[in-house]
Amino acid sequence: MADKGLLDGKVAFITGAAQGIGLAVANAFIAQGARVMLADRAGDQVAQAAGELGDAARAVTIEVTDEKSTNAALAGTLDQFGRVDLVVPNAGILLLKHAVDTTPEEFRQVIDVNLTGAFITARTFARHLIDQGEGGRIILTSSLFGLRGGRENASYSASKFGMVGLMQSLAAELAEHDILANCVCPGQMNTDMIRQLFRDRAQLTGQTEQAVRGALEGRIPVGHLGPLDQLAGTFVYLASDLSRYVTGQSITVDGGWQIG
Ligand SMILES: NC(=O)c1ccc[n+]([C@@H]2O[C@H](COP(=O)([O-])OP(=O)(O)OC[C@H]3O[C@@H](n4cnc5c(N)ncnc54)[C@H](O)[C@@H]3O)[C@@H](O)[C@H]2O)c1
């Protein structure tokens, strides 16, 4: 007999799932018995990623800032799996620039993808969860920089703080439908986004990428970037029955960065 998974019978929808954190969460959910729709604007890449995950995974191309695209992704999920239980608005972009050098257009774009995109995903799927009438979970990927600001982070940090506010409102409004909403706030995880940060900060400060990485890792009490499988465990916890009384929370997974 197969082992009992924490997410047996559940269907998850994850944005930004072609790579990095979203793909790691898809992997972890499937390992616990869920079936997963991986959604990303990188259509070929997300299709390949889902193919490699096997029968429990499907892929859909999505632009999270576009409500029509999100509606189509919901329809595709229901078509493939017949239901949805777990929603992970995770797609995001990073802009590393001083506030005074950030143009209003750049600021709007980061807010549009990270915050408005998360809102559109959460809204679209929450409306379905309410109609489905069996509860559900919304787990947003915010950031350490959704809890505190930092240098070269104005637009990103504003978008990630916004996600925490969005999540708290969703938690307050949806609890009566047994829909729980929480944020995971990662520190520095080993993905393309953090490698982009090394490159951009090196360019901004005139240091080498290696020096930037060394300085950053030196600030993390556990001494290294976050492994994705260890971050994904927090998403599994928030998706599972282990966290039935947890809603409206922001859980930091940062190797001790905040207290270091
Ligand atoms: N890597 C970190 O250290 C870190 C830390 C804190 C928070 N985060 C957050 O975690 C999330 C995932 O980050 P990651 O490190 O895996 O990044 P990543 O760049 O590896 O992956 C992001 C994915 O989102 C997709 N995406 C971007 N814009 C999109 C859009 N408009 N519509 C649909 N898909 C879109 C990209 O195609 C990509 O596949 C992001 O929200 C990021 O802000 C990352």
The ligand as an SDF file (V2000), in Angstrom:
LIG
                    3D

 44 48  0  0  0  0  0  0  0  0999 V2000
   14.9380   33.5360   -4.5280 N   0  0  0  0  0  0  0  0  0  0  0  0
   14.8070   34.1910   -3.3980 C   0  0  0  0  0  0  0  0  0  0  0  0
   15.7670   34.3360   -2.6520 O   0  0  0  0  0  0  0  0  0  0  0  0
   13.4690   34.7620   -2.9970 C   0  0  0  0  0  0  0  0  0  0  0  0
   13.3850   35.3320   -1.7190 C   0  0  0  0  0  0  0  0  0  0  0  0
   12.1670   35.8490   -1.2990 C   0  0  0  0  0  0  0  0  0  0  0  0
   11.0720   35.7840   -2.1320 C   0  0  0  0  0  0  0  0  0  0  0  0
   11.1790   35.2480   -3.3780 N   0  0  0  0  0  0  0  0  0  0  0  0
    9.9720   35.2220   -4.1990 C   0  0  0  0  0  0  0  0  0  0  0  0
    9.6930   33.8970   -4.5980 O   0  0  0  0  0  0  0  0  0  0  0  0
    8.9980   33.9020   -5.8420 C   0  0  0  0  0  0  0  0  0  0  0  0
    9.7080   32.9560   -6.7940 C   0  0  0  0  0  0  0  0  0  0  0  0
   11.0410   33.4090   -6.9280 O   0  0  0  0  0  0  0  0  0  0  0  0
   12.2300   32.5370   -7.5500 P   0  0  0  0  0  0  0  0  0  0  0  0
   13.4280   32.8530   -6.7740 O   0  0  0  0  0  0  0  0  0  0  0  0
   11.7910   31.1480   -7.7250 O   0  0  0  0  0  0  0  0  0  0  0  0
   12.3660   33.3110   -8.9440 O   0  0  0  0  0  0  0  0  0  0  0  0
   12.6380   32.8000  -10.4330 P   0  0  0  0  0  0  0  0  0  0  0  0
   13.0130   34.0280  -11.1770 O   0  0  0  0  0  0  0  0  0  0  0  0
   13.5410   31.6200  -10.4290 O   0  0  0  0  0  0  0  0  0  0  0  0
   11.1720   32.3030  -10.8950 O   0  0  0  0  0  0  0  0  0  0  0  0
   10.1120   33.2010  -11.0660 C   0  0  0  0  0  0  0  0  0  0  0  0
    9.1480   32.6120  -12.0740 C   0  0  0  0  0  0  0  0  0  0  0  0
    8.0340   33.5280  -12.2120 O   0  0  0  0  0  0  0  0  0  0  0  0
    7.6990   33.6060  -13.5910 C   0  0  0  0  0  0  0  0  0  0  0  0
    7.0350   34.9000  -13.8500 N   0  0  0  0  0  0  0  0  0  0  0  0
    7.5770   36.1320  -13.7140 C   0  0  0  0  0  0  0  0  0  0  0  0
    6.6920   37.0590  -14.0700 N   0  0  0  0  0  0  0  0  0  0  0  0
    5.5560   36.4090  -14.4610 C   0  0  0  0  0  0  0  0  0  0  0  0
    4.3040   36.8410  -14.9500 C   0  0  0  0  0  0  0  0  0  0  0  0
    4.0300   38.1400  -15.1450 N   0  0  0  0  0  0  0  0  0  0  0  0
    3.3510   35.9050  -15.2250 N   0  0  0  0  0  0  0  0  0  0  0  0
    3.6370   34.5870  -15.0480 C   0  0  0  0  0  0  0  0  0  0  0  0
    4.8220   34.1210  -14.6120 N   0  0  0  0  0  0  0  0  0  0  0  0
    5.7730   35.0270  -14.3190 C   0  0  0  0  0  0  0  0  0  0  0  0
    9.0420   33.4980  -14.3150 C   0  0  0  0  0  0  0  0  0  0  0  0
    8.8630   33.1110  -15.6810 O   0  0  0  0  0  0  0  0  0  0  0  0
    9.7600   32.4640  -13.4710 C   0  0  0  0  0  0  0  0  0  0  0  0
    9.5600   31.1470  -13.9470 O   0  0  0  0  0  0  0  0  0  0  0  0
    8.9860   35.3460   -6.3170 C   0  0  0  0  0  0  0  0  0  0  0  0
    7.7390   35.9300   -5.9870 O   0  0  0  0  0  0  0  0  0  0  0  0
   10.0920   35.9930   -5.4950 C   0  0  0  0  0  0  0  0  0  0  0  0
    9.8870   37.3700   -5.3130 O   0  0  0  0  0  0  0  0  0  0  0  0
   12.3640   34.7240   -3.8380 C   0  0  0  0  0  0  0  0  0  0  0  0
  1  2  1  0
  2  3  2  0
  2  4  1  0
  4  5  1  0
  4 44  2  0
  5  6  2  0
  6  7  1  0
  7  8  2  0
  8  9  1  0
  8 44  1  0
  9 10  1  0
  9 42  1  0
 10 11  1  0
 11 12  1  0
 11 40  1  0
 12 13  1  0
 13 14  1  0
 14 15  2  0
 14 16  1  0
 14 17  1  0
 17 18  1  0
 18 19  2  0
 18 20  1  0
 18 21  1  0
 21 22  1  0
 22 23  1  0
 23 24  1  0
 23 38  1  0
 24 25  1  0
 25 26  1  0
 25 36  1  0
 26 27  1  0
 26 35  1  0
 27 28  2  0
 28 29  1  0
 29 30  1  0
 29 35  2  0
 30 31  1  0
 30 32  2  0
 32 33  1  0
 33 34  2  0
 34 35  1  0
 36 37  1  0
 36 38  1  0
 38 39  1  0
 40 41  1  0
 40 42  1  0
 42 43  1  0
M  CHG  2   8   1  16  -1
M  END
$$$$
